[in-house]
Amino acid sequence: MAFIVMNNINKTFNGVKALNDVSFSLNYGEALCLAGQNGCGKSTLIKILSGVYQPDAGAEIQIGASQYSQLNPVDAINKGIQVIYQDLALFPNLTVAENIAIHAYHQFSWRHSQQQKQLATQTLDSINAHIDVDALVENLPVAKQQLVAICRALAQNAKLLIMDEPTASLTAKEVRDLLDVVMKLKSKGISIIFISHKLNEVMTVSDNVLVLKDGNMVGKYPISEMDEKRLAFLMTGLMIENQQIAYKDFSLFQPVFAVKGLTKAHQFQNIYFQLHAGEIIAITGLLGSGRTELCLSLFGIEQADSGEIWLDNKQVKFNSNRDAIQQGIAYVSEDRMDIGLMMEESIGNNIISTVFNQIANKFGIISTSKSDAYIQQLIEQLKIKVADANLPVNTLSGGNAQRVSIAKWLAIAPRIIILDSPTIGVDIANKQGIFTIIRKLAKQGIAVIFVTDEISEAYYNSHKILVMKQGKIVGEFISTQTTEKELEGVIYEQTK
C-alpha cells in the first residue's frame, strides 16, 4: 500500500531547473535508495518532501489519505516524516534521554526527568540499542549518536526515516549494526529513504532504487536488478569498467620514501614500508585502525614517538607540515570542508593557497597573470567543472570540491602525495574521475599513498595494498597477486 505518492515535482532556482517532473511512490515498510551524482537533485527532492523547499506549481503530494500541493516542516513532521542528516543535529551538551524526548518538552517538565528517561528507554529498547540514557551525547561515539538520532525520530512517531549518508563515519561492524536496525524498522512498517554511495549497503537494506540524473527521474528499479555497473550507467550514461593497474616490479628501483619502525603510542606501531616514484600504495582497514594518524605523521602534522622516515636514502625529520612541504610532500585531508579547503573563499584562491609565495613579487603582491595561469592550468588538468573560478568553493559538488583539494597540492609540484579517503562522500562517476587523476599522477612519476575503507578501491587502483588493524600493518599485498575476497578475509579475520 502506498504511504507517499509524489507527482509532477518540479523545482526551479534562478531559472535553473533542479528537478524536472519527478514522480514516484513509496510503500509502508519499503526501503528506497535515492541514487544519482552530486547535483542531480537528491537533496532538493528530500527538502521538498520534508517541507524545507516548496515545489513549483502543479505538484501533487499524497501522504496517507491527505493531499498537498506543498508541505511545510510542521506538516511533514506531523505526518511522520523525519530526516537524519549527516551532522545528526543533536544537542551535544544534553543527555541521551533529553535528546530523544526533546519534542516533548511541553509535555514533560524538565524537573521530572524520569518521564524523559522512560520514553528514551522504551524507544531504545524498540531497536535493541543499549545506551546509557544519562550519558551526554557529546561523549558518545558516532555510531551511538546515530542510534540516538534514530530514536529521537521514532519518539516523534516517525513513519518515514530519510537517512543521508548515515554510514560515512562508521566502522564496518558499526555499519552492520546500523543496517540491522534499518531492517528492524522496515519490519515494523516504517519506510526508509536511504542515500549512500556504497552499493553493498544499498543492496543490503533497499527494496528499490530511484535514480536521478540532472534533475530528471531516470526510473525506479528493483534492487534485485541492480549491480554497480548498471547503476553507474543509469546515473551517468557512461559504462564504467574497473580495470586493475598493471603489475610493475618496483623492487628493481631505489625507493624515494621509506618508513622504518615508525611508532606513536596508542595510534600506530612498528610501521615499515617503502614507496617508489610512480608507485601507488593503498592503505586499507577498518575505521580506527590508525590509518589517518599514520598519514598525519608522514606529513609532519603529528610527531611519531620513535622510528625513522627516509627520503632519497637520507633520514629526515619533519617537525611540522612545512618541513614536509619543503621536501615535496603533499597531503589531501579526508575532511575537505573543515581542513582541506576554505569553503567561503574562491575556487581560484583555494587552488593557489599553497603557492602564494611563488606567485608574489618582492613586495608580497600576487601577480594576477601568474595566479590566473596556475588556476586555469589546474582546472583544465583535473577537469574541474566550474563556471567561474571566482565563485566560492562551497558552490561546487563534492566531486569537484575534492578535485580542488587535489589541485591546490599539485600546484607545489609534489614528489609524494598522500590522499586520505579521497572519495568519501563522492558519487560513482566522480570516484572514477579521482582515481583517473591518481593514475595520471603516478605515470608522471609522483609517488602516491591513498587511504580507503573500500576494498574494491584499493584492489583496482593501487600497485600495493597495506592492511592496517589496531595500529599495525597486518598484511601487505601486490594488488595483481591477490583477490578482493582474500583482502576481505584478512581485514575481517583480524577483527575476530
C-alpha positions as CSV (number, residue, x, y, z in Angstrom):
1,M,0.0,0.0,0.0
2,A,1.4,3.4,-0.9
3,F,2.3,5.7,2.0
4,I,3.6,8.6,-0.1
5,V,2.9,9.5,-3.7
6,M,4.7,12.5,-5.3
7,N,3.7,13.6,-8.8
8,N,4.8,16.4,-11.1
9,I,7.5,17.6,-8.7
10,N,9.4,20.5,-10.3
11,K,11.8,23.0,-8.7
12,T,13.5,25.9,-10.3
13,F,16.2,28.1,-8.8
14,N,17.1,31.4,-10.5
15,G,15.9,30.0,-13.9
16,V,17.7,26.7,-13.5
17,K,15.7,23.5,-13.3
18,A,16.8,21.5,-10.3
19,L,14.0,18.9,-10.6
20,N,12.0,18.2,-13.7
21,D,8.7,16.3,-13.5
22,V,9.8,13.8,-10.8
23,S,7.1,11.3,-9.8
24,F,7.3,8.2,-7.5
25,S,5.5,6.3,-4.8
26,L,6.8,4.8,-1.5
27,N,5.0,2.0,0.3
28,Y,4.8,1.4,4.1
29,G,7.8,-0.6,5.2
30,E,9.6,0.0,1.8
31,A,13.3,1.0,1.8
32,L,14.2,3.1,-1.2
33,C,17.7,4.1,-2.2
34,L,17.9,7.5,-3.7
35,A,20.8,7.5,-6.2
36,G,22.5,9.9,-8.5
37,Q,25.6,12.0,-9.0
38,N,26.2,15.0,-6.7
39,G,24.0,17.8,-8.0
40,C,21.4,15.5,-9.6
41,G,18.6,16.8,-7.3
42,K,18.6,14.3,-4.4
43,S,18.9,16.9,-1.7
44,T,16.2,19.1,-3.4
45,L,13.8,16.3,-3.5
46,I,14.3,15.4,0.2
47,K,13.9,19.1,1.2
48,I,10.6,19.2,-0.7
49,L,9.4,16.1,1.0
50,S,10.4,17.4,4.4
51,G,8.8,20.8,3.8
52,V,12.1,22.8,3.7
53,Y,11.5,23.8,0.0
54,Q,8.3,24.3,-1.8
55,P,7.9,22.8,-5.3
56,D,6.8,24.8,-8.3
57,A,3.1,25.0,-9.1
58,G,1.3,21.8,-10.2
59,A,2.9,19.4,-7.7
60,E,0.8,16.7,-6.1
61,I,1.8,15.1,-2.8
62,Q,-0.2,12.4,-1.1
63,I,0.7,11.2,2.4
64,G,-1.6,8.6,3.6
65,A,-5.1,9.9,2.9
66,S,-4.0,13.6,2.9
67,Q,-3.4,15.6,-0.3
68,Y,-1.0,18.6,-0.6
69,S,0.4,20.9,-3.2
70,Q,3.3,21.6,-1.0
71,L,4.4,20.9,2.6
72,N,5.9,22.9,5.4
73,P,8.2,21.4,8.0
74,V,5.4,21.1,10.6
75,D,3.1,19.3,8.1
76,A,5.9,16.9,7.3
77,I,6.8,16.1,10.9
78,N,3.1,15.7,11.8
79,K,2.8,13.1,9.0
80,G,5.7,11.2,10.4
81,I,8.5,12.4,8.0
82,Q,11.9,12.6,9.7
83,V,15.3,13.4,8.2
84,I,18.5,12.3,9.8
85,Y,21.2,14.4,8.2
86,Q,24.9,13.6,8.2
87,D,25.6,16.1,11.1
88,L,22.8,14.4,13.1
89,A,21.7,17.8,14.6
90,L,21.8,16.5,18.2
91,F,22.4,18.6,21.3
92,P,25.8,17.6,22.5
93,N,25.5,19.1,25.9
94,L,22.3,17.3,26.7
95,T,21.8,13.7,27.8
96,V,20.6,10.9,25.6
97,A,17.2,11.0,27.3
98,E,16.9,14.7,26.8
99,N,17.8,14.5,23.1
100,I,15.3,11.6,22.5
101,A,12.5,13.4,24.3
102,I,13.3,16.9,23.1
103,H,10.0,17.1,21.1
104,A,8.0,16.6,24.4
105,Y,9.4,19.4,26.4
106,H,5.9,21.0,26.7
107,Q,4.6,17.6,27.9
108,F,7.4,16.7,30.3
109,S,8.6,19.1,33.0
110,W,12.4,19.3,32.8
111,R,12.3,18.8,36.6
112,H,10.7,15.3,36.1
113,S,13.4,13.7,34.1
114,Q,12.1,10.2,35.0
115,Q,9.4,10.7,32.2
116,Q,12.1,11.6,29.7
117,K,14.2,8.5,30.7
118,Q,11.2,6.2,30.5
119,L,10.4,7.4,26.9
120,A,14.1,7.2,25.9
121,T,14.5,3.7,27.3
122,Q,11.3,2.4,25.6
123,T,12.5,3.8,22.3
124,L,16.0,2.4,22.6
125,D,14.6,-1.0,23.6
126,S,12.4,-1.0,20.5
127,I,15.5,-1.2,18.3
128,N,17.6,-3.3,20.8
129,A,20.0,-0.4,21.4
130,H,21.9,-0.4,24.6
131,I,22.9,3.2,25.5
132,D,23.0,4.9,29.0
133,V,20.2,7.4,28.9
134,D,22.1,9.6,31.4
135,A,25.2,9.9,29.2
136,L,26.0,13.2,27.5
137,V,25.6,12.9,23.7
138,E,29.0,14.6,23.2
139,N,30.7,11.7,25.0
140,L,29.2,9.0,22.7
141,P,30.9,7.6,19.6
142,V,29.3,8.5,16.3
143,A,27.6,5.1,15.9
144,K,25.7,5.6,19.1
145,Q,24.9,9.1,18.2
146,Q,23.3,7.7,15.0
147,L,21.1,5.5,17.2
148,V,20.1,8.4,19.4
149,A,19.1,10.4,16.3
150,I,17.0,7.4,15.1
151,C,15.3,7.1,18.5
152,R,14.6,10.8,18.6
153,A,12.8,10.4,15.3
154,L,10.9,7.2,16.5
155,A,9.9,9.0,19.6
156,Q,8.1,11.5,17.4
157,N,6.1,8.7,15.8
158,A,8.2,8.5,12.6
159,K,6.6,6.7,9.7
160,L,9.4,7.6,7.2
161,L,13.1,8.0,8.0
162,I,15.2,9.7,5.4
163,M,18.9,8.8,6.1
164,D,21.6,10.9,4.3
165,E,24.9,9.0,4.1
166,P,24.4,7.5,7.5
167,T,27.4,5.2,7.4
168,A,30.1,7.7,6.3
169,S,31.9,7.8,9.6
170,L,31.2,4.3,10.9
171,T,33.4,1.3,11.2
172,A,32.5,-1.9,9.4
173,K,30.9,-3.5,12.5
174,E,29.0,-0.3,13.3
175,V,27.7,-0.2,9.7
176,R,26.5,-3.8,10.0
177,D,24.8,-3.0,13.3
178,L,23.1,0.1,11.8
179,L,21.9,-1.8,8.8
180,D,20.4,-4.4,11.2
181,V,18.5,-1.5,12.9
182,V,17.2,-0.3,9.5
183,M,16.0,-3.9,8.8
184,K,14.1,-3.9,12.1
185,L,12.5,-0.6,11.3
186,K,11.3,-1.9,8.0
187,S,9.8,-4.9,9.7
188,K,7.8,-2.5,11.9
189,G,6.3,-0.9,8.7
190,I,8.5,2.2,8.9
191,S,9.5,3.4,5.4
192,I,13.2,4.3,4.7
193,I,14.8,6.6,2.1
194,F,18.5,5.7,2.1
195,I,21.2,7.8,0.4
196,S,24.6,6.2,0.1
197,H,27.3,5.9,-2.5
198,K,28.2,2.4,-1.2
199,L,26.3,-0.1,-3.3
200,N,26.9,-3.0,-0.8
201,E,24.9,-1.1,1.8
202,V,22.2,-0.2,-0.6
203,M,21.9,-3.8,-1.7
204,T,21.6,-4.9,1.9
205,V,18.7,-2.7,3.0
206,S,16.9,-1.4,-0.1
207,D,13.9,-2.9,-1.9
208,N,14.1,-0.4,-4.8
209,V,16.4,2.3,-6.2
210,L,15.2,5.7,-7.6
211,V,17.8,7.1,-10.0
212,L,18.0,10.9,-10.7
213,K,20.2,12.5,-13.4
214,D,20.5,16.2,-14.0
215,G,17.2,16.8,-12.1
216,N,15.3,14.2,-14.2
217,M,14.0,10.9,-13.0
218,V,15.7,8.1,-14.8
219,G,13.5,5.5,-13.2
220,K,12.7,3.4,-10.2
221,Y,14.1,-0.2,-10.3
222,P,14.0,-3.3,-8.1
223,I,17.3,-3.6,-6.3
224,S,17.5,-7.2,-7.4
225,E,18.0,-6.0,-10.9
226,M,20.9,-3.7,-10.0
227,D,24.7,-4.0,-9.8
228,E,27.4,-1.3,-9.6
229,K,28.0,-1.2,-13.4
230,R,24.3,-0.8,-14.3
231,L,23.7,1.8,-11.5
232,A,26.7,3.8,-12.7
233,F,25.4,3.7,-16.3
234,L,21.9,4.9,-15.2
235,M,23.4,7.7,-13.1
236,T,26.0,8.9,-15.7
237,G,25.2,7.4,-19.1
238,L,28.7,6.0,-19.1
239,M,29.9,2.4,-18.9
240,I,32.4,2.4,-16.1
241,E,34.8,-0.5,-16.2
242,N,37.1,-1.4,-13.3
243,Q,40.5,-2.4,-14.5
244,Q,43.5,-3.1,-12.3
245,I,46.7,-1.3,-12.6
246,A,49.3,-3.4,-14.4
247,Y,52.0,-5.1,-12.3
248,K,55.4,-3.4,-12.0
249,D,58.3,-4.7,-10.0
250,F,59.3,-1.6,-8.0
251,S,61.9,-3.6,-6.1
252,L,64.3,-3.1,-9.0
253,F,64.4,0.7,-8.2
254,Q,65.6,2.8,-5.3
255,P,62.7,4.0,-3.0
256,V,62.1,7.7,-2.8
257,F,60.4,7.3,0.6
258,A,60.8,4.7,3.4
259,V,59.4,4.3,6.8
260,K,61.2,2.2,9.4
261,G,59.7,1.2,12.7
262,L,57.5,4.3,13.0
263,T,55.6,4.2,16.2
264,K,53.2,6.6,18.1
265,A,51.7,5.4,21.4
266,H,48.0,4.4,21.2
267,Q,47.9,5.2,17.4
268,F,50.3,3.0,15.3
269,Q,53.2,0.7,16.0
270,N,56.3,-0.5,14.2
271,I,55.3,0.6,10.7
272,Y,57.6,-0.4,7.8
273,F,57.1,0.2,4.1
274,Q,58.9,1.6,1.0
275,L,57.4,3.9,-1.7
276,H,58.9,4.4,-5.2
277,A,58.5,7.1,-7.8
278,G,55.3,6.3,-9.8
279,E,54.1,3.7,-7.3
280,I,50.6,3.8,-5.8
281,I,50.2,2.3,-2.3
282,A,46.7,1.9,-0.8
283,I,46.2,1.7,3.0
284,T,43.0,0.0,4.0
285,G,41.4,-1.5,7.0
286,L,38.6,-0.6,9.4
287,L,38.0,2.9,10.6
288,G,40.0,3.4,13.8
289,S,42.9,1.3,12.6
290,G,45.4,4.1,12.7
291,R,45.4,5.0,9.0
292,T,44.8,8.7,9.3
293,E,47.1,9.1,12.3
294,L,49.9,7.5,10.3
295,C,49.3,9.8,7.4
296,L,49.4,12.9,9.7
297,S,52.8,11.7,11.0
298,L,54.2,11.2,7.5
299,F,53.2,14.8,6.7
300,G,54.6,16.2,9.9
301,I,51.4,17.3,11.5
302,E,51.8,14.7,14.2
303,Q,55.1,13.6,15.6
304,A,55.9,9.9,16.0
305,D,57.5,8.7,19.3
306,S,60.1,6.6,17.5
307,G,61.1,5.2,14.2
308,E,62.6,6.7,11.1
309,I,61.5,8.4,7.9
310,W,63.9,8.3,4.9
311,L,63.8,10.4,1.8
312,D,66.1,9.6,-1.1
313,N,68.2,7.3,1.2
314,K,68.6,10.1,3.7
315,Q,66.9,10.1,7.1
316,V,64.7,13.2,7.6
317,K,62.7,14.6,10.4
318,F,59.5,16.6,9.9
319,N,58.9,18.9,12.8
320,S,55.9,20.4,11.1
321,N,54.0,20.1,7.8
322,R,56.0,23.0,6.5
323,D,59.1,20.7,6.6
324,A,57.2,18.0,4.7
325,I,56.0,20.5,2.1
326,Q,59.5,21.8,1.6
327,Q,60.6,18.2,0.8
328,G,57.9,17.9,-1.8
329,I,55.2,16.0,0.2
330,A,51.6,16.9,-0.2
331,Y,48.6,15.8,1.9
332,V,44.9,15.9,0.9
333,S,42.9,15.7,4.1
334,E,39.8,13.4,4.4
335,D,37.9,16.5,5.9
336,R,37.9,18.8,2.9
337,M,35.1,21.0,4.4
338,D,36.8,21.9,7.7
339,I,40.5,21.3,7.0
340,G,41.2,20.7,3.3
341,L,39.5,23.8,1.8
342,M,38.5,27.3,2.7
343,M,34.9,26.8,1.8
344,E,33.9,30.6,1.7
345,E,36.9,31.5,-0.3
346,S,37.0,31.4,-4.1
347,I,37.9,28.3,-6.1
348,G,40.9,30.1,-7.5
349,N,42.3,31.3,-4.1
350,N,42.0,27.7,-2.8
351,I,43.9,26.4,-5.7
352,I,46.8,28.8,-5.3
353,S,46.8,28.8,-1.5
354,T,49.9,26.6,-1.3
355,V,51.9,28.8,-3.7
356,F,51.2,32.3,-2.7
357,N,54.9,32.9,-2.1
358,Q,55.8,31.7,-5.6
359,I,53.5,34.0,-7.4
360,A,54.0,37.1,-5.4
361,N,56.6,39.8,-6.2
362,K,59.2,41.0,-3.7
363,F,56.6,43.4,-2.2
364,G,54.3,40.5,-1.4
365,I,51.8,41.4,-4.2
366,I,50.4,38.4,-6.0
367,S,50.8,38.5,-9.8
368,T,47.4,38.3,-11.4
369,S,48.8,36.8,-14.6
370,K,50.7,34.1,-12.7
371,S,47.8,33.2,-10.5
372,D,45.4,33.1,-13.4
373,A,47.8,30.8,-15.3
374,Y,48.2,28.4,-12.3
375,I,44.4,28.3,-11.7
376,Q,43.4,27.7,-15.3
377,Q,46.1,25.1,-15.9
378,L,45.0,23.1,-12.9
379,I,41.3,23.4,-13.6
380,E,41.9,22.0,-17.1
381,Q,44.3,19.3,-15.9
382,L,41.9,18.0,-13.3
383,K,38.8,18.7,-15.4
384,I,37.1,20.7,-12.6
385,K,33.6,21.7,-13.7
386,V,33.4,25.3,-12.7
387,A,31.6,28.2,-14.4
388,D,33.8,30.9,-12.7
389,A,36.9,30.4,-10.6
390,N,35.9,33.5,-8.6
391,L,32.9,31.6,-7.1
392,P,33.2,30.3,-3.6
393,V,34.4,26.7,-3.4
394,N,31.2,25.8,-1.4
395,T,29.2,26.2,-4.7
396,L,30.8,23.1,-6.1
397,S,29.6,19.4,-5.9
398,G,31.6,17.1,-3.6
399,G,33.5,15.5,-6.5
400,N,34.6,18.9,-7.9
401,A,35.5,20.2,-4.4
402,Q,37.7,17.2,-4.0
403,R,39.4,17.9,-7.3
404,V,40.1,21.4,-5.9
405,S,41.6,19.8,-2.8
406,I,44.0,17.9,-5.1
407,A,44.7,20.8,-7.3
408,K,46.0,23.1,-4.6
409,W,48.6,20.5,-3.7
410,L,49.6,19.8,-7.3
411,A,50.4,23.5,-7.5
412,I,53.5,22.8,-5.5
413,A,54.6,20.1,-7.9
414,P,54.9,17.4,-5.2
415,R,57.1,14.3,-5.4
416,I,54.9,12.4,-3.0
417,I,51.1,12.9,-2.5
418,I,49.1,11.4,0.4
419,L,45.4,11.3,-0.1
420,D,43.3,10.4,3.0
421,S,39.9,8.9,1.9
422,P,39.8,10.9,-1.3
423,T,36.4,9.6,-2.4
424,I,34.4,10.0,0.8
425,G,31.0,11.5,0.0
426,V,31.7,11.3,-3.7
427,D,29.4,9.6,-6.3
428,I,30.4,6.7,-8.6
429,A,31.3,8.8,-11.6
430,N,33.5,11.3,-9.6
431,K,35.2,8.4,-7.8
432,Q,36.3,7.1,-11.2
433,G,37.5,10.6,-12.2
434,I,39.5,11.0,-9.0
435,F,41.2,7.6,-9.5
436,T,41.9,8.5,-13.1
437,I,43.7,11.6,-11.8
438,I,45.7,9.5,-9.3
439,R,46.8,7.1,-12.0
440,K,47.9,10.0,-14.2
441,L,50.0,11.4,-11.3
442,A,51.7,8.1,-10.9
443,K,52.5,8.0,-14.6
444,Q,54.1,11.4,-14.2
445,G,56.5,9.8,-11.6
446,I,54.7,11.1,-8.5
447,A,54.6,8.6,-5.6
448,V,51.1,8.2,-4.2
449,I,49.7,6.9,-0.9
450,F,45.9,6.8,-0.5
451,V,43.7,5.7,2.3
452,T,40.4,3.9,1.7
453,D,37.9,1.7,3.6
454,E,36.5,0.3,0.4
455,I,38.4,-2.9,-0.6
456,S,37.5,-2.6,-4.3
457,E,39.1,0.9,-4.4
458,A,42.4,-0.4,-3.1
459,Y,42.2,-3.6,-5.3
460,Y,41.7,-1.8,-8.6
461,N,43.7,1.4,-8.1
462,S,47.0,0.6,-6.5
463,H,50.2,-1.4,-7.1
464,K,50.5,-2.4,-3.4
465,I,48.0,-2.7,-0.5
466,L,48.8,-2.4,3.2
467,V,46.1,-3.6,5.6
468,M,46.1,-2.0,9.0
469,K,44.4,-3.2,12.2
470,Q,44.8,-1.7,15.7
471,G,47.7,0.5,14.6
472,K,49.7,-2.3,12.9
473,I,50.2,-3.4,9.3
474,V,48.8,-7.0,9.4
475,G,49.1,-7.7,5.7
476,E,51.0,-6.4,2.6
477,F,49.8,-7.5,-0.9
478,I,50.7,-6.9,-4.5
479,S,47.3,-5.9,-5.9
480,T,47.5,-8.1,-9.1
481,Q,48.6,-11.1,-6.9
482,T,45.6,-11.1,-4.6
483,T,41.8,-11.0,-4.7
484,E,39.2,-8.9,-3.1
485,K,38.0,-11.9,-1.2
486,E,41.4,-12.5,0.2
487,L,41.7,-8.9,1.3
488,E,38.3,-9.0,2.9
489,G,39.3,-12.2,4.8
490,V,42.4,-10.5,6.2
491,I,40.5,-7.4,7.3
492,Y,37.6,-9.1,8.9
493,E,39.5,-12.2,10.3
494,Q,41.7,-9.8,12.3
495,T,38.5,-8.5,14.0
496,K,37.5,-11.8,15.5
